[in-house]
Amino acid sequence: MSFASGLAIYFIIWWLVLFVTLPFGVRSQHEGEDMALGTDRGAPIKASIGKKAIATTLISLAVFGAFYYARVVVGFGLDDIPFLPTF
């Protein structure tokens, strides 16, 4: 695996993990009853994007590490996945 393809795979994993971690710990203005004028009731009170970016980076490193180990060290590829026969 080249550096560019590894970086591209890590980038994709990072964005997928980011979208998974975004909803955790978010409280809407409606739940907190602290409404700011001119905003939606479902807008978050405090999104904590910095913490989520750090958590996303750490989780992505673990997922990419597992992918790298399976792909490069063990040699697991798409040809190793058994497919069901078609009828």
Biopython code that builds the backbone (N, CA, C, O; Angstrom):
import numpy as np
from Bio.PDB.StructureBuilder import StructureBuilder

atoms = [
    (1, "MET", "N", (0.852, -1.156, 0.000)),
    (1, "MET", "CA", (0.000, 0.000, 0.000)),
    (1, "MET", "C", (0.906, 1.230, 0.000)),
    (1, "MET", "O", (1.818, 1.342, 0.820)),
    (2, "SER", "N", (0.652, 2.124, -0.905)),
    (2, "SER", "CA", (1.449, 3.344, -0.979)),
    (2, "SER", "C", (0.980, 4.347, 0.078)),
    (2, "SER", "O", (-0.100, 4.202, 0.653)),
    (3, "PHE", "N", (1.803, 5.355, 0.322)),
    (3, "PHE", "CA", (1.465, 6.368, 1.313)),
    (3, "PHE", "C", (0.197, 7.121, 0.922)),
    (3, "PHE", "O", (-0.641, 7.413, 1.775)),
    (4, "ALA", "N", (0.054, 7.433, -0.363)),
    (4, "ALA", "CA", (-1.116, 8.190, -0.826)),
    (4, "ALA", "C", (-2.404, 7.390, -0.652)),
    (4, "ALA", "O", (-3.418, 7.944, -0.226)),
    (5, "SER", "N", (-2.381, 6.101, -0.974)),
    (5, "SER", "CA", (-3.594, 5.299, -0.804)),
    (5, "SER", "C", (-3.904, 5.081, 0.676)),
    (5, "SER", "O", (-5.074, 5.053, 1.056)),
    (6, "GLY", "N", (-2.886, 4.928, 1.516)),
    (6, "GLY", "CA", (-3.114, 4.821, 2.954)),
    (6, "GLY", "C", (-3.717, 6.091, 3.524)),
    (6, "GLY", "O", (-4.613, 6.036, 4.366)),
    (7, "LEU", "N", (-3.224, 7.237, 3.065)),
    (7, "LEU", "CA", (-3.766, 8.518, 3.512)),
    (7, "LEU", "C", (-5.208, 8.691, 3.058)),
    (7, "LEU", "O", (-6.039, 9.196, 3.812)),
    (8, "ALA", "N", (-5.511, 8.279, 1.838)),
    (8, "ALA", "CA", (-6.882, 8.380, 1.336)),
    (8, "ALA", "C", (-7.825, 7.477, 2.130)),
    (8, "ALA", "O", (-8.943, 7.881, 2.450)),
    (9, "ILE", "N", (-7.388, 6.272, 2.447)),
    (9, "ILE", "CA", (-8.216, 5.349, 3.226)),
    (9, "ILE", "C", (-8.426, 5.899, 4.636)),
    (9, "ILE", "O", (-9.533, 5.822, 5.170)),
    (10, "TYR", "N", (-7.372, 6.456, 5.244)),
    (10, "TYR", "CA", (-7.505, 7.046, 6.573)),
    (10, "TYR", "C", (-8.477, 8.225, 6.541)),
    (10, "TYR", "O", (-9.276, 8.391, 7.462)),
    (11, "PHE", "N", (-8.416, 9.036, 5.498)),
    (11, "PHE", "CA", (-9.311, 10.181, 5.354)),
    (11, "PHE", "C", (-10.773, 9.729, 5.297)),
    (11, "PHE", "O", (-11.640, 10.338, 5.924)),
    (12, "ILE", "N", (-11.039, 8.673, 4.551)),
    (12, "ILE", "CA", (-12.402, 8.150, 4.439)),
    (12, "ILE", "C", (-12.867, 7.591, 5.786)),
    (12, "ILE", "O", (-13.991, 7.845, 6.217)),
    (13, "ILE", "N", (-11.993, 6.830, 6.442)),
    (13, "ILE", "CA", (-12.338, 6.282, 7.755)),
    (13, "ILE", "C", (-12.600, 7.412, 8.740)),
    (13, "ILE", "O", (-13.537, 7.326, 9.535)),
    (14, "TRP", "N", (-11.786, 8.478, 8.706)),
    (14, "TRP", "CA", (-11.942, 9.592, 9.637)),
    (14, "TRP", "C", (-13.307, 10.253, 9.478)),
    (14, "TRP", "O", (-13.977, 10.537, 10.470)),
    (15, "TRP", "N", (-13.724, 10.499, 8.233)),
    (15, "TRP", "CA", (-15.026, 11.140, 8.007)),
    (15, "TRP", "C", (-16.178, 10.238, 8.426)),
    (15, "TRP", "O", (-17.162, 10.718, 8.989)),
    (16, "LEU", "N", (-16.071, 8.933, 8.159)),
    (16, "LEU", "CA", (-17.130, 8.016, 8.575)),
    (16, "LEU", "C", (-17.249, 7.983, 10.095)),
    (16, "LEU", "O", (-18.355, 8.008, 10.635)),
    (17, "VAL", "N", (-16.112, 7.929, 10.784)),
    (17, "VAL", "CA", (-16.141, 7.908, 12.248)),
    (17, "VAL", "C", (-16.654, 9.243, 12.783)),
    (17, "VAL", "O", (-17.360, 9.265, 13.792)),
    (18, "LEU", "N", (-16.319, 10.347, 12.137)),
    (18, "LEU", "CA", (-16.821, 11.650, 12.575)),
    (18, "LEU", "C", (-18.344, 11.678, 12.548)),
    (18, "LEU", "O", (-18.970, 12.142, 13.501)),
    (19, "PHE", "N", (-18.942, 11.190, 11.476)),
    (19, "PHE", "CA", (-20.400, 11.198, 11.386)),
    (19, "PHE", "C", (-21.038, 10.251, 12.399)),
    (19, "PHE", "O", (-22.192, 10.443, 12.781)),
    (20, "VAL", "N", (-20.306, 9.237, 12.835)),
    (20, "VAL", "CA", (-20.819, 8.348, 13.872)),
    (20, "VAL", "C", (-20.743, 9.021, 15.235)),
    (20, "VAL", "O", (-21.650, 8.857, 16.051)),
    (21, "THR", "N", (-19.669, 9.782, 15.500)),
    (21, "THR", "CA", (-19.475, 10.372, 16.824)),
    (21, "THR", "C", (-20.212, 11.702, 17.015)),
    (21, "THR", "O", (-20.383, 12.132, 18.156)),
    (22, "LEU", "N", (-20.643, 12.350, 15.973)),
    (22, "LEU", "CA", (-21.296, 13.656, 16.114)),
    (22, "LEU", "C", (-22.533, 13.662, 17.023)),
    (22, "LEU", "O", (-22.675, 14.596, 17.811)),
    (23, "PRO", "N", (-23.418, 12.691, 16.960)),
    (23, "PRO", "CA", (-24.624, 12.788, 17.788)),
    (23, "PRO", "C", (-24.417, 12.527, 19.279)),
    (23, "PRO", "O", (-25.297, 12.852, 20.076)),
    (24, "PHE", "N", (-23.273, 11.947, 19.684)),
    (24, "PHE", "CA", (-23.083, 11.585, 21.088)),
    (24, "PHE", "C", (-22.912, 12.824, 21.964)),
    (24, "PHE", "O", (-22.102, 13.701, 21.663)),
    (25, "GLY", "N", (-23.675, 12.885, 23.041)),
    (25, "GLY", "CA", (-23.540, 13.941, 24.024)),
    (25, "GLY", "C", (-24.119, 15.284, 23.623)),
    (25, "GLY", "O", (-23.828, 16.287, 24.273)),
    (26, "VAL", "N", (-24.915, 15.337, 22.591)),
    (26, "VAL", "CA", (-25.483, 16.603, 22.141)),
    (26, "VAL", "C", (-26.859, 16.788, 22.775)),
    (26, "VAL", "O", (-27.706, 15.896, 22.728)),
    (27, "ARG", "N", (-27.061, 17.949, 23.362)),
    (27, "ARG", "CA", (-28.369, 18.314, 23.897)),
    (27, "ARG", "C", (-28.886, 19.496, 23.096)),
    (27, "ARG", "O", (-28.164, 20.459, 22.837)),
    (28, "SER", "N", (-30.142, 19.401, 22.713)),
    (28, "SER", "CA", (-30.726, 20.489, 21.936)),
    (28, "SER", "C", (-31.165, 21.615, 22.858)),
    (28, "SER", "O", (-31.251, 21.442, 24.074)),
    (29, "GLN", "N", (-31.438, 22.758, 22.270)),
    (29, "GLN", "CA", (-31.907, 23.899, 23.051)),
    (29, "GLN", "C", (-33.266, 23.606, 23.679)),
    (29, "GLN", "O", (-33.582, 24.108, 24.758)),
    (30, "HIS", "N", (-34.053, 22.805, 23.007)),
    (30, "HIS", "CA", (-35.365, 22.437, 23.531)),
    (30, "HIS", "C", (-35.224, 21.600, 24.797)),
    (30, "HIS", "O", (-35.979, 21.783, 25.752)),
    (31, "GLU", "N", (-34.250, 20.671, 24.807)),
    (31, "GLU", "CA", (-34.044, 19.825, 25.984)),
    (31, "GLU", "C", (-33.478, 20.622, 27.157)),
    (31, "GLU", "O", (-33.828, 20.374, 28.310)),
    (32, "GLY", "N", (-32.603, 21.577, 26.857)),
    (32, "GLY", "CA", (-32.006, 22.377, 27.910)),
    (32, "GLY", "C", (-32.829, 23.579, 28.309)),
    (32, "GLY", "O", (-32.512, 24.251, 29.290)),
    (33, "GLU", "N", (-33.868, 23.857, 27.572)),
    (33, "GLU", "CA", (-34.751, 25.001, 27.802)),
    (33, "GLU", "C", (-33.980, 26.320, 27.855)),
    (33, "GLU", "O", (-34.330, 27.213, 28.626)),
    (34, "ASP", "N", (-32.959, 26.439, 27.059)),
    (34, "ASP", "CA", (-32.169, 27.670, 26.960)),
    (34, "ASP", "C", (-32.221, 28.125, 25.505)),
    (34, "ASP", "O", (-31.269, 27.926, 24.751)),
    (35, "MET", "N", (-33.324, 28.728, 25.123)),
    (35, "MET", "CA", (-33.545, 29.099, 23.732)),
    (35, "MET", "C", (-32.887, 30.441, 23.416)),
    (35, "MET", "O", (-33.100, 31.429, 24.119)),
    (36, "ALA", "N", (-32.088, 30.463, 22.349)),
    (36, "ALA", "CA", (-31.533, 31.714, 21.834)),
    (36, "ALA", "C", (-32.470, 32.208, 20.742)),
    (36, "ALA", "O", (-32.943, 31.422, 19.921)),
    (37, "LEU", "N", (-32.735, 33.492, 20.730)),
    (37, "LEU", "CA", (-33.653, 34.047, 19.748)),
    (37, "LEU", "C", (-33.120, 33.863, 18.332)),
    (37, "LEU", "O", (-31.937, 34.069, 18.063)),
    (38, "GLY", "N", (-34.011, 33.475, 17.446)),
    (38, "GLY", "CA", (-33.670, 33.337, 16.038)),
    (38, "GLY", "C", (-33.012, 32.017, 15.679)),
    (38, "GLY", "O", (-32.531, 31.864, 14.556)),
    (39, "THR", "N", (-32.975, 31.062, 16.593)),
    (39, "THR", "CA", (-32.383, 29.766, 16.295)),
    (39, "THR", "C", (-33.444, 28.684, 16.354)),
    (39, "THR", "O", (-34.528, 28.877, 16.907)),
    (40, "ASP", "N", (-33.111, 27.554, 15.777)),
    (40, "ASP", "CA", (-34.011, 26.418, 15.765)),
    (40, "ASP", "C", (-34.026, 25.756, 17.139)),
    (40, "ASP", "O", (-33.029, 25.777, 17.860)),
    (41, "ARG", "N", (-35.163, 25.172, 17.491)),
    (41, "ARG", "CA", (-35.259, 24.505, 18.790)),
    (41, "ARG", "C", (-34.352, 23.292, 18.864)),
    (41, "ARG", "O", (-33.934, 22.906, 19.955)),
    (42, "GLY", "N", (-34.041, 22.687, 17.742)),
    (42, "GLY", "CA", (-33.196, 21.494, 17.720)),
    (42, "GLY", "C", (-31.718, 21.788, 17.627)),
    (42, "GLY", "O", (-30.907, 20.863, 17.573)),
    (43, "ALA", "N", (-31.342, 23.072, 17.607)),
    (43, "ALA", "CA", (-29.925, 23.431, 17.533)),
    (43, "ALA", "C", (-29.227, 23.026, 18.831)),
    (43, "ALA", "O", (-29.797, 23.169, 19.912)),
    (44, "PRO", "N", (-27.990, 22.520, 18.727)),
    (44, "PRO", "CA", (-27.302, 22.076, 19.943)),
    (44, "PRO", "C", (-26.900, 23.234, 20.844)),
    (44, "PRO", "O", (-26.612, 24.336, 20.375)),
    (45, "ILE", "N", (-26.885, 22.967, 22.146)),
    (45, "ILE", "CA", (-26.446, 23.963, 23.115)),
    (45, "ILE", "C", (-24.931, 24.101, 23.053)),
    (45, "ILE", "O", (-24.407, 25.207, 22.922)),
    (46, "LYS", "N", (-24.234, 22.980, 23.146)),
    (46, "LYS", "CA", (-22.777, 22.962, 23.085)),
    (46, "LYS", "C", (-22.377, 21.723, 22.293)),
    (46, "LYS", "O", (-22.607, 20.599, 22.739)),
    (47, "ALA", "N", (-21.784, 21.920, 21.129)),
    (47, "ALA", "CA", (-21.489, 20.805, 20.240)),
    (47, "ALA", "C", (-20.201, 20.068, 20.613)),
    (47, "ALA", "O", (-20.078, 18.882, 20.307)),
    (48, "SER", "N", (-19.238, 20.729, 21.264)),
    (48, "SER", "CA", (-17.950, 20.127, 21.657)),
    (48, "SER", "C", (-17.218, 19.529, 20.461)),
    (48, "SER", "O", (-16.790, 18.375, 20.503)),
    (49, "ILE", "N", (-17.076, 20.303, 19.410)),
    (49, "ILE", "CA", (-16.454, 19.809, 18.187)),
    (49, "ILE", "C", (-14.993, 19.429, 18.411)),
    (49, "ILE", "O", (-14.518, 18.454, 17.829)),
    (50, "GLY", "N", (-14.277, 20.179, 19.241)),
    (50, "GLY", "CA", (-12.865, 19.868, 19.499)),
    (50, "GLY", "C", (-12.684, 18.494, 20.124)),
    (50, "GLY", "O", (-11.823, 17.723, 19.701)),
    (51, "LYS", "N", (-13.494, 18.188, 21.128)),
    (51, "LYS", "CA", (-13.418, 16.880, 21.775)),
    (51, "LYS", "C", (-13.789, 15.767, 20.806)),
    (51, "LYS", "O", (-13.189, 14.692, 20.817)),
    (52, "LYS", "N", (-14.780, 16.033, 19.974)),
    (52, "LYS", "CA", (-15.215, 15.021, 19.020)),
    (52, "LYS", "C", (-14.169, 14.804, 17.934)),
    (52, "LYS", "O", (-14.011, 13.684, 17.447)),
    (53, "ALA", "N", (-13.449, 15.862, 17.546)),
    (53, "ALA", "CA", (-12.387, 15.710, 16.552)),
    (53, "ALA", "C", (-11.238, 14.876, 17.111)),
    (53, "ALA", "O", (-10.661, 14.052, 16.401)),
    (54, "ILE", "N", (-10.910, 15.089, 18.376)),
    (54, "ILE", "CA", (-9.846, 14.287, 19.004)),
    (54, "ILE", "C", (-10.279, 12.835, 19.135)),
    (54, "ILE", "O", (-9.509, 11.925, 18.827)),
    (55, "ALA", "N", (-11.521, 12.610, 19.595)),
    (55, "ALA", "CA", (-12.031, 11.247, 19.718)),
    (55, "ALA", "C", (-12.099, 10.565, 18.355)),
    (55, "ALA", "O", (-11.779, 9.384, 18.228)),
    (56, "THR", "N", (-12.519, 11.318, 17.335)),
    (56, "THR", "CA", (-12.588, 10.772, 15.984)),
    (56, "THR", "C", (-11.207, 10.366, 15.490)),
    (56, "THR", "O", (-11.056, 9.313, 14.871)),
    (57, "THR", "N", (-10.203, 11.186, 15.757)),
    (57, "THR", "CA", (-8.846, 10.883, 15.321)),
    (57, "THR", "C", (-8.331, 9.620, 16.001)),
    (57, "THR", "O", (-7.722, 8.776, 15.345)),
    (58, "LEU", "N", (-8.564, 9.476, 17.298)),
    (58, "LEU", "CA", (-8.090, 8.295, 18.018)),
    (58, "LEU", "C", (-8.797, 7.022, 17.564)),
    (58, "LEU", "O", (-8.160, 5.987, 17.368)),
    (59, "ILE", "N", (-10.109, 7.102, 17.399)),
    (59, "ILE", "CA", (-10.859, 5.936, 16.932)),
    (59, "ILE", "C", (-10.444, 5.573, 15.506)),
    (59, "ILE", "O", (-10.306, 4.395, 15.177)),
    (60, "SER", "N", (-10.245, 6.586, 14.664)),
    (60, "SER", "CA", (-9.835, 6.338, 13.280)),
    (60, "SER", "C", (-8.457, 5.700, 13.208)),
    (60, "SER", "O", (-8.216, 4.839, 12.361)),
    (61, "LEU", "N", (-7.556, 6.112, 14.085)),
    (61, "LEU", "CA", (-6.232, 5.480, 14.131)),
    (61, "LEU", "C", (-6.344, 3.999, 14.471)),
    (61, "LEU", "O", (-5.649, 3.174, 13.878)),
    (62, "ALA", "N", (-7.213, 3.655, 15.418)),
    (62, "ALA", "CA", (-7.401, 2.254, 15.781)),
    (62, "ALA", "C", (-8.009, 1.456, 14.633)),
    (62, "ALA", "O", (-7.565, 0.346, 14.340)),
    (63, "VAL", "N", (-9.027, 2.024, 13.982)),
    (63, "VAL", "CA", (-9.671, 1.325, 12.861)),
    (63, "VAL", "C", (-8.700, 1.179, 11.693)),
    (63, "VAL", "O", (-8.628, 0.118, 11.073)),
    (64, "PHE", "N", (-7.948, 2.248, 11.387)),
    (64, "PHE", "CA", (-6.983, 2.165, 10.301)),
    (64, "PHE", "C", (-5.864, 1.185, 10.650)),
    (64, "PHE", "O", (-5.380, 0.467, 9.775)),
    (65, "GLY", "N", (-5.451, 1.147, 11.903)),
    (65, "GLY", "CA", (-4.429, 0.183, 12.322)),
    (65, "GLY", "C", (-4.891, -1.250, 12.111)),
    (65, "GLY", "O", (-4.121, -2.088, 11.642)),
    (66, "ALA", "N", (-6.143, -1.539, 12.454)),
    (66, "ALA", "CA", (-6.693, -2.874, 12.224)),
    (66, "ALA", "C", (-6.773, -3.182, 10.730)),
    (66, "ALA", "O", (-6.466, -4.295, 10.302)),
    (67, "PHE", "N", (-7.188, -2.189, 9.937)),
    (67, "PHE", "CA", (-7.243, -2.383, 8.487)),
    (67, "PHE", "C", (-5.847, -2.626, 7.912)),
    (67, "PHE", "O", (-5.658, -3.516, 7.083)),
    (68, "TYR", "N", (-4.877, -1.836, 8.354)),
    (68, "TYR", "CA", (-3.507, -1.987, 7.853)),
    (68, "TYR", "C", (-2.942, -3.351, 8.222)),
    (68, "TYR", "O", (-2.292, -4.000, 7.403)),
    (69, "TYR", "N", (-3.187, -3.782, 9.444)),
    (69, "TYR", "CA", (-2.700, -5.091, 9.876)),
    (69, "TYR", "C", (-3.319, -6.208, 9.031)),
    (69, "TYR", "O", (-2.619, -7.112, 8.574)),
    (70, "ALA", "N", (-4.635, -6.135, 8.829)),
    (70, "ALA", "CA", (-5.317, -7.172, 8.059)),
    (70, "ALA", "C", (-4.885, -7.156, 6.597)),
    (70, "ALA", "O", (-4.722, -8.215, 5.991)),
    (71, "ARG", "N", (-4.701, -5.977, 6.030)),
    (71, "ARG", "CA", (-4.400, -5.877, 4.603)),
    (71, "ARG", "C", (-2.932, -6.109, 4.282)),
    (71, "ARG", "O", (-2.614, -6.851, 3.352)),
    (72, "VAL", "N", (-2.031, -5.486, 5.038)),
    (72, "VAL", "CA", (-0.612, -5.532, 4.694)),
    (72, "VAL", "C", (0.106, -6.673, 5.401)),
    (72, "VAL", "O", (0.843, -7.424, 4.762)),
    (73, "VAL", "N", (-0.092, -6.815, 6.698)),
    (73, "VAL", "CA", (0.646, -7.817, 7.453)),
    (73, "VAL", "C", (0.110, -9.219, 7.200)),
    (73, "VAL", "O", (0.873, -10.133, 6.888)),
    (74, "VAL", "N", (-1.206, -9.388, 7.334)),
    (74, "VAL", "CA", (-1.809, -10.706, 7.143)),
    (74, "VAL", "C", (-2.013, -10.996, 5.659)),
    (74, "VAL", "O", (-1.919, -12.151, 5.245)),
    (75, "GLY", "N", (-2.284, -9.990, 4.865)),
    (75, "GLY", "CA", (-2.484, -10.175, 3.435)),
    (75, "GLY", "C", (-3.923, -10.460, 3.056)),
    (75, "GLY", "O", (-4.178, -11.035, 1.998)),
    (76, "PHE", "N", (-4.855, -10.075, 3.885)),
    (76, "PHE", "CA", (-6.270, -10.300, 3.616)),
    (76, "PHE", "C", (-6.744, -9.325, 2.546)),
    (76, "PHE", "O", (-6.486, -8.125, 2.645)),
    (77, "GLY", "N", (-7.424, -9.819, 1.541)),
    (77, "GLY", "CA", (-7.923, -8.976, 0.454)),
    (77, "GLY", "C", (-9.335, -9.350, 0.071)),
    (77, "GLY", "O", (-9.956, -10.206, 0.702)),
    (78, "LEU", "N", (-9.835, -8.712, -0.953)),
    (78, "LEU", "CA", (-11.199, -8.987, -1.407)),
    (78, "LEU", "C", (-11.354, -10.402, -1.957)),
    (78, "LEU", "O", (-12.444, -10.972, -1.900)),
    (79, "ASP", "N", (-10.288, -10.966, -2.482)),
    (79, "ASP", "CA", (-10.368, -12.329, -3.008)),
    (79, "ASP", "C", (-10.528, -13.365, -1.900)),
    (79, "ASP", "O", (-10.927, -14.496, -2.176)),
    (80, "ASP", "N", (-10.233, -13.012, -0.681)),
    (80, "ASP", "CA", (-10.347, -13.941, 0.440)),
    (80, "ASP", "C", (-11.745, -13.990, 1.037)),
    (80, "ASP", "O", (-11.999, -14.814, 1.916)),
    (81, "ILE", "N", (-12.655, -13.141, 0.593)),
    (81, "ILE", "CA", (-14.020, -13.129, 1.098)),
    (81, "ILE", "C", (-14.847, -14.126, 0.288)),
    (81, "ILE", "O", (-14.978, -13.975, -0.927)),
    (82, "PRO", "N", (-15.407, -15.143, 0.946)),
    (82, "PRO", "CA", (-16.218, -16.097, 0.197)),
    (82, "PRO", "C", (-17.568, -15.491, -0.166)),
    (82, "PRO", "O", (-18.230, -14.857, 0.655)),
    (83, "PHE", "N", (-17.946, -15.700, -1.398)),
    (83, "PHE", "CA", (-19.237, -15.209, -1.873)),
    (83, "PHE", "C", (-20.207, -16.365, -1.995)),
    (83, "PHE", "O", (-19.816, -17.497, -2.277)),
    (84, "LEU", "N", (-21.478, -16.064, -1.781)),
    (84, "LEU", "CA", (-22.494, -17.086, -1.919)),
    (84, "LEU", "C", (-22.713, -17.393, -3.390)),
    (84, "LEU", "O", (-22.676, -16.490, -4.226)),
    (85, "PRO", "N", (-22.938, -18.644, -3.709)),
    (85, "PRO", "CA", (-23.189, -18.959, -5.129)),
    (85, "PRO", "C", (-24.535, -18.391, -5.578)),
    (85, "PRO", "O", (-25.482, -18.300, -4.797)),
    (86, "THR", "N", (-24.594, -18.022, -6.818)),
    (86, "THR", "CA", (-25.852, -17.518, -7.381)),
    (86, "THR", "C", (-26.655, -18.682, -7.925)),
    (86, "THR", "O", (-26.096, -19.633, -8.472)),
    (87, "PHE", "N", (-27.971, -18.603, -7.773)),
    (87, "PHE", "CA", (-28.840, -19.680, -8.246)),
    (87, "PHE", "C", (-29.561, -19.269, -9.484)),
    (87, "PHE", "O", (-30.342, -20.047, -10.032)),
]
sb = StructureBuilder()
sb.init_structure("model")
sb.init_model(0)
sb.init_chain("A")
sb.init_seg("    ")
for serial, (resi, resn, name, xyz) in enumerate(atoms, 1):
    if name == "N":
        sb.init_residue(resn, " ", resi, " ")
    sb.init_atom(name, np.array(xyz, "f"), 0.0, 1.0, " ", f" {name:<3s}", serial, name[0])
structure = sb.get_structure()
